[in-house]
Amino acid sequence: MATCAGVALAAAVIGARWQLIAFAAPLLGVLCSISWQRPAPKIRVHGEPDSQRCFETERARLKVWVTQENAPSGEAAVALTVSPVAGMELEAVESDTRHAKAVAATAQRWGRYPVRARIEVLARGGLLTGTATVDAADILVFPLTPPQSTPIPQTELLDRLGAHLTRHIGPGVEYADIRPYVPGDQLRAVNWPVSARRRQLHVTQRLTDRAADVVVLIDTYRQPAGPATEATERVVRGAAQVVQTALRHGDRAGIVALGGNRPRWLGADIGQRQFYRVLDTVLAAGDQFENTTGTLAPRAAVPVGAIVIAFSTLLDTEFALALIDLRKRGHVVIAVDILDSSPFEAQQDPLIDRMWALQRSAMYRDMATVGVDIVGWRGDSTLDQSMGVLPDRRHRLRGRLRG
């Protein structure tokens, strides 16, 4: 406006045209009235809660409303519309107005779904309408996990009280042996029937239960189109099932997500809240996890003596190198191959599928040579059935000691 008014006044003076002064007068009036004009209202969109968590097929209720700052009383020039994204359904649960909406969201598949609010604002003069779309809240849908418990490999567990039966003598409930009483034994361990028969005090030895540290490693590298892309679903569900089983048995559980733009990890911990923290880490939501760089699992993310269970299609070399690095640190590493079919199954030549099967068998053998055992998770079996063939690392250790 100042530029147009200045050009018009200059042309009026130079060309001696008074008509141009009449053209510049309204512009000068607007410029002079800027100091006492009402400020433009500010539109803010709110969502309560701003982050809602639920499981698949559950309803999550939230409220979205609009507030105006520096707006005159009684002004109703703002219209709010809440629209769902693909994969999510929204349903109005209360009588709403133009400025507030109460909806219930439902999703059939896990994921992170934004609740988008569309704002339409009518200008003061009524000639223009402005629109904008913002994400008012997030719906975090967690995957449902099967109730079956997944086993862990038989290995030397940490010297910490837990729920996994071992062959070590200590506090427990499973019978191990009977030996003569020595000073210092607890009286409640005395086996009175045996002591009466042998006329000497004997105590009952029992097998102790120990706990484990389970760290789940998931592959978030970009996968080629085909069966590898569909396997992402099994990565998330498998990781959630392993973590849920570990926490049920009193073990500590953590997760490391390698690949993508933001590799992240969550330290091992116990408790029900840890399960939800793990799922937040998988969905890259919240601030409970730590970000990292590189292609290897951070040492702080994998405690000493932890059991690492990885879920991957084993198509990326960097993820395989991360597994080998964890084995070199002394961890027991189990890789679950979630690719249950060949990416070349659509090819007409059956020789390609045969070569693919031979290449995967060679990879299984090479990884087992360095100490990384691979189990296949086929589509017609559950995860607990596939992991039921885990190797016994204790027997391997004894065999090496004899050799």
Protein Blocks (a to p, Z undefined) as FASTA:
>chain_A
ZZmmmmmmmmmmmnopaklmmmmmmmmmmmmmmmmpccddddddddddfbdcddehiacd
dddddddehiaehiacbccdddddehiacddfbdcdfkbccdddddfbgcdddddddddd
ddfkopaccdddddfbdcdddddddfbdcddddddddddddfbdcfbdcddfbdfbdcdd
dehiafklpcfklmmmnopacdddddddddddddddddfbdcdehjklmmmmmmmmmmmm
mmmmmmmnopacddddeedjbdcdddddedjklmmmmmmmmnogajkbccdedjbdcfkl
mcghiacddddehlafklmmmmmmmmmnopacddddfbfbdfklmpmblklmmmmmmmmm
mmmmmmmmnopacddddfkbcfklmmmmcccfklmmmmmmmZZ
